[in-house]
Amino acid sequence: MIGRILGFYFARRFASAVAVIFLSCVTLIMVVDFLEMARRTADRDQVTAATVALITIYRTPTFTEQLLPFAVLFGAIATFVLLSRRLELVVARAVGLSVWQFITPPVLVAFLIGVFATTVFNPVSADFKERANQMEGEIFATGGGTPGLTQGKKEFWVRQQSLDGQSIIQAQASRQGGRTLSGVVVFEFDKNDKLVERVEAKTATLGDGAWFLTDARVLIPGLDVQSYNTYLVATNLDPKQVQETLIATETVSFWQLPAAIRSAEQSGFGAEKYRLQLQSLLARPFLLVAMVLIAAVVGLKVFRFGGVGQTILGGVLAGFLLYVGTKLAEDLGEAGIVHPVAAAWFPAVTGILLGVLILLHREDG
């Protein structure tokens, strides 16, 4: 077994490299997102720079969750290449250490990072994302213009049926389990699917058999626009039924996903995206381990065969291919084509097996 001091040294070098790359990318993401949000809110006089900065802080953790595998990959590549260029890995091999011994500390650190990201960072990210959605919905639902038609923003759509006909609800954000919507536009149709009225409102709260809209503007073809402090739109939906449509997976934390799955199943809606999110979070530590093994393949080749640039490029390409495979598997799983367990675990398991097989081939022939 590798000594405690040497193992801690390798683990510390790896953790430091990952932290530097991760924090550098986070800083860049925050700057870009702040500038983009400032551009989108330039015509909103009530929005200050502090508000934009707060929204950016709330939005950043969701982006960084997608960044984490790349940070681990590049951090591991940087660690192994630097150690090999400084001949530290050569010395380790000279004293009888195998590749499995000096990659064990980075593998353990990557696994712990994945566990922390799933159990601690993800709940914080989900809470922050919901707060960001709420703030954005309040901002873009006020201050003039048409709420619900904010450019460059994800919107939620719900179709419902009532005694008078069907309605289509468009919302900028949702909170409280789908009971409250912000930046709402409602298109109401009669039984012949003819547009009857369009309602724009700041918020909509789901009550018993109706949506309660506040600060509503009602547009009826052929009539003047009418304003109401409160306006009711009939509905046959309940919070459980709107949850599947309105609650994005990134706003549901790891610990809340089992309850979200049960709720979606009981209401008769599909829970594939929640199951996929749960399995993806469970597989995250193993995906990070796969990234370290890919980096180990690159690092081992550097000091034994030369060609630093080509091998690093190969490792980066392999990491990107693994990530693209992960997203493709997630899309297939969310569409119901592939079982969520297979879609979430296949990239991580494949990456680990390939890394282990290549290392076995190079070490033992």
C-alpha positions in Angstrom: 0.0 0.0 0.0 1.1 3.6 -0.7 2.4 5.4 2.4 0.2 7.9 4.2 2.4 10.9 3.5 2.9 10.1 -0.1 -0.8 9.4 -0.6 -1.8 12.6 1.1 0.7 14.5 -1.1 -0.9 13.1 -4.3 -4.4 13.7 -3.0 -3.5 17.3 -2.0 -1.9 18.0 -5.4 -5.0 16.7 -7.2 -7.5 18.5 -5.0 -5.6 21.8 -5.4 -5.6 21.4 -9.2 -9.3 20.7 -9.3 -10.1 23.6 -7.0 -8.1 26.1 -9.1 -9.7 25.0 -12.3 -13.2 24.8 -10.8 -13.0 28.3 -9.2 -11.5 29.9 -12.3 -14.3 28.6 -14.4 -16.9 29.6 -11.8 -15.5 33.1 -11.8 -15.7 33.3 -15.6 -19.2 31.9 -15.6 -20.3 34.5 -13.0 -18.9 37.4 -15.0 -20.5 36.3 -18.2 -23.8 35.6 -16.5 -23.7 38.9 -14.7 -23.2 40.8 -18.0 -25.9 38.8 -19.7 -28.4 39.4 -16.9 -27.5 43.1 -16.8 -28.2 43.4 -20.5 -31.6 41.7 -20.1 -32.6 44.0 -17.2 -31.2 47.2 -18.7 -34.7 48.5 -19.3 -35.9 47.7 -15.8 -35.4 50.8 -13.7 -36.2 49.0 -10.4 -33.4 46.4 -10.9 -30.1 47.5 -9.3 -26.6 46.1 -9.8 -26.9 44.4 -6.4 -30.1 42.6 -7.5 -28.4 41.4 -10.7 -25.4 40.2 -8.7 -27.7 38.3 -6.3 -29.5 36.6 -9.2 -26.1 35.6 -10.7 -25.0 34.1 -7.4 -28.2 32.1 -7.2 -27.9 30.9 -10.8 -24.2 29.9 -10.7 -24.4 26.7 -8.7 -26.7 25.1 -11.3 -24.1 25.8 -14.1 -21.2 24.7 -12.0 -22.8 21.2 -11.4 -22.4 20.6 -15.1 -18.9 21.9 -15.0 -17.7 19.6 -12.2 -16.8 16.6 -14.3 -14.6 18.7 -16.6 -12.9 20.3 -13.6 -12.0 16.9 -12.3 -10.8 15.7 -15.7 -8.6 18.7 -16.4 -7.4 18.8 -12.7 -6.4 15.1 -12.9 -4.7 15.6 -16.3 -2.8 18.6 -14.9 -1.8 16.7 -11.8 -0.5 13.6 -13.6 1.3 15.5 -16.3 3.0 17.9 -13.9 4.1 15.0 -11.6 5.4 13.1 -14.6 7.2 16.1 -16.1 8.9 16.6 -12.7 9.8 12.9 -12.6 8.0 12.4 -9.3 5.9 9.5 -10.8 9.1 8.0 -12.2 10.6 8.1 -8.6 7.4 6.5 -7.3 7.7 3.7 -9.9 11.3 3.3 -9.0 10.5 2.5 -5.3 8.1 -0.2 -6.4 4.7 1.7 -6.6 2.3 0.6 -9.3 0.0 2.9 -11.2 -2.9 1.6 -9.1 -1.2 2.8 -5.9 -0.5 6.3 -7.0 -3.9 6.9 -8.6 -5.8 5.6 -5.6 -5.6 8.9 -3.7 -7.0 11.0 -6.6 -9.7 8.4 -7.2 -10.7 8.6 -3.5 -10.7 12.4 -3.6 -12.8 12.4 -6.8 -15.3 10.0 -5.2 -15.6 12.1 -2.1 -16.1 15.2 -4.2 -18.9 13.4 -6.0 -20.5 12.4 -2.8 -20.3 16.0 -1.5 -21.6 17.4 -4.7 -24.6 15.0 -4.6 -25.6 15.2 -0.9 -24.6 18.8 0.0 -23.9 20.9 -3.1 -26.9 19.8 -5.1 -29.5 20.7 -2.4 -28.0 24.1 -2.1 -27.9 24.5 -5.9 -31.6 23.5 -6.2 -32.6 26.0 -3.5 -30.6 28.8 -5.1 -32.1 27.9 -8.5 -35.6 28.2 -7.2 -34.8 31.6 -5.6 -33.3 32.8 -8.9 -36.4 31.6 -10.8 -38.6 33.5 -8.3 -36.6 36.7 -8.6 -36.5 36.6 -12.4 -40.2 35.9 -12.5 -41.0 38.9 -10.3 -38.6 41.1 -12.3 -39.9 40.2 -15.8 -43.5 40.2 -14.7 -43.4 43.9 -13.9 -42.1 47.1 -15.2 -44.1 47.3 -18.5 -44.1 45.1 -21.5 -45.7 41.7 -21.8 -45.1 39.4 -19.0 -44.3 35.9 -20.1 -42.6 37.1 -23.3 -39.2 37.7 -21.9 -36.5 37.0 -24.5 -33.9 34.4 -23.8 -35.6 32.8 -20.8 -37.0 29.4 -20.2 -40.8 29.4 -19.8 -43.3 26.9 -18.5 -46.4 25.9 -20.3 -49.5 24.1 -18.8 -52.6 23.0 -20.7 -55.8 22.6 -18.6 -59.5 21.9 -19.2 -62.5 23.5 -17.6 -66.3 23.6 -18.1 -66.0 26.5 -20.5 -63.2 25.1 -22.6 -59.5 24.7 -22.4 -56.8 27.2 -21.3 -53.1 27.4 -21.9 -51.0 29.0 -19.1 -47.5 30.4 -19.7 -45.4 31.2 -16.7 -41.9 32.6 -16.2 -41.3 30.9 -12.8 -43.0 28.7 -10.2 -42.6 28.1 -6.5 -44.3 26.4 -3.6 -44.6 23.2 -5.4 -46.4 24.7 -8.4 -49.0 26.6 -6.3 -47.7 30.0 -7.2 -46.6 31.2 -10.7 -44.9 34.5 -11.7 -45.0 36.3 -15.0 -48.3 34.7 -16.2 -50.1 34.8 -19.5 -53.3 32.8 -19.9 -54.9 32.0 -23.3 -58.6 31.0 -22.8 -60.5 29.1 -25.5 -64.1 28.2 -25.8 -65.4 24.7 -26.6 -64.9 25.3 -30.3 -61.2 26.1 -29.7 -61.7 29.8 -30.5 -59.7 32.3 -28.5 -61.9 34.1 -26.0 -59.5 36.2 -24.0 -55.9 36.7 -23.1 -55.0 37.4 -19.5 -51.7 38.9 -18.4 -50.9 38.9 -14.6 -48.0 39.4 -12.2 -48.7 36.2 -10.2 -51.2 33.3 -10.2 -52.0 31.2 -7.1 -53.7 27.9 -7.4 -56.8 27.6 -5.3 -59.8 25.3 -5.1 -61.0 25.0 -8.7 -59.4 28.2 -9.9 -56.2 30.2 -10.4 -56.3 33.5 -8.5 -54.5 36.1 -10.7 -53.2 39.4 -9.3 -52.6 42.7 -11.2 -54.3 41.2 -14.2 -54.9 42.8 -17.6 -57.7 41.1 -19.7 -57.6 41.4 -23.4 -60.8 40.4 -25.2 -61.0 40.6 -29.0 -63.0 43.7 -30.0 -63.0 45.3 -26.5 -60.7 47.6 -24.6 -58.1 46.3 -22.2 -59.5 45.8 -18.7 -57.5 45.8 -15.5 -58.3 43.9 -12.3 -56.6 43.6 -8.9 -57.8 40.0 -8.8 -59.0 37.8 -11.6 -60.1 34.1 -11.5 -59.5 31.5 -14.2 -61.3 28.2 -13.7 -59.1 25.0 -13.6 -59.4 21.3 -12.9 -55.8 20.9 -11.8 -54.3 20.4 -8.4 -50.7 21.0 -7.2 -49.7 17.4 -7.8 -50.9 17.5 -11.4 -49.0 20.7 -12.2 -45.8 19.6 -10.5 -44.5 17.4 -13.3 -44.9 20.3 -15.8 -43.9 23.3 -13.7 -41.1 22.0 -11.4 -37.8 21.7 -13.2 -35.5 18.9 -12.1 -32.7 21.4 -11.2 -35.0 23.0 -8.5 -35.6 19.6 -6.8 -32.8 18.6 -4.4 -31.3 15.1 -4.1 -33.2 14.5 -0.8 -36.5 15.6 -2.3 -36.4 13.5 -5.4 -37.9 10.3 -4.0 -40.9 12.3 -2.8 -41.2 14.0 -6.2 -41.2 10.6 -7.9 -43.9 9.3 -5.7 -46.0 12.4 -6.1 -45.7 12.3 -9.9 -46.6 8.6 -10.0 -49.7 9.1 -7.7 -50.9 12.0 -9.9 -50.7 9.9 -13.0 -47.9 11.8 -14.6 -44.6 10.3 -15.8 -41.7 10.5 -13.4 -38.9 9.6 -15.8 -37.1 12.9 -15.5 -37.1 12.7 -11.7 -35.9 9.1 -11.7 -33.2 10.0 -14.2 -32.1 13.0 -12.1 -31.9 10.8 -9.0 -29.9 8.1 -10.7 -27.6 10.7 -12.3 -26.9 12.1 -8.9 -26.2 8.7 -7.5 -23.8 7.9 -10.4 -22.0 11.3 -10.1 -19.2 10.0 -7.8 -18.5 7.2 -10.2 -18.5 9.5 -13.2 -15.8 11.6 -11.5 -13.8 8.4 -10.8 -14.1 7.6 -14.6 -12.7 11.1 -15.4 -9.7 10.4 -13.1 -9.0 7.1 -14.8 -9.1 8.7 -18.2 -6.6 11.3 -16.9 -4.5 8.5 -15.5 -4.3 6.9 -19.0 -3.1 10.2 -20.3 -0.6 10.8 -17.5 0.9 7.3 -17.7 1.5 7.6 -21.4 3.2 11.0 -21.0 6.2 9.8 -19.1 6.5 6.4 -20.7 5.9 7.1 -24.4 6.3 10.9 -24.8 4.1 13.1 -26.9 2.6 15.3 -24.2 0.5 17.5 -26.5 -1.1 14.6 -28.4 -1.8 12.5 -25.3 -3.4 15.5 -23.4 -5.5 16.2 -26.5 -6.5 12.6 -26.6 -7.5 12.7 -22.9 -9.5 15.9 -23.4 -11.3 14.4 -26.4 -12.1 11.2 -24.4 -13.5 13.3 -21.6 -15.7 15.3 -24.0 -16.9 12.2 -25.7 -17.8 10.7 -22.3 -19.7 13.9 -21.4 -21.5 13.9 -24.7 -22.4 10.3 -24.2 -23.7 11.2 -20.8 -26.0 13.9 -22.2 -27.2 11.6 -25.0 -28.0 8.9 -22.5 -29.8 11.4 -20.3 -31.9 12.6 -23.3 -32.8 9.0 -24.2 -33.7 8.2 -20.6 -35.8 11.3 -20.2 -37.7 10.4 -23.4 -38.4 7.0 -22.0 -36.4 5.2 -24.7 -33.8 3.9 -22.2 -34.4 2.9 -18.6 -33.3 5.8 -16.3 -30.9 3.5 -14.4 -29.2 2.4 -17.6 -29.1 5.9 -19.0 -27.6 7.4 -15.8 -25.1 4.7 -15.0 -23.9 3.6 -18.4 -21.5 6.5 -19.1 -19.9 6.2 -15.6 -19.5 2.4 -15.8 -18.3 2.5 -19.4 -15.7 5.1 -18.5 -14.4 3.2 -15.5 -14.2 -0.1 -17.4 -12.4 1.5 -20.3 -9.9 3.3 -18.1 -9.2 0.1 -16.1 -8.8 -2.0 -19.2 -6.4 0.4 -20.8 -4.3 0.7 -17.6 -4.3 -3.1 -17.2 -3.1 -3.5 -20.8 -0.3 -1.0 -20.3 0.8 -2.2 -16.9 0.4 -6.0 -17.3 0.2 -6.4 -21.1 
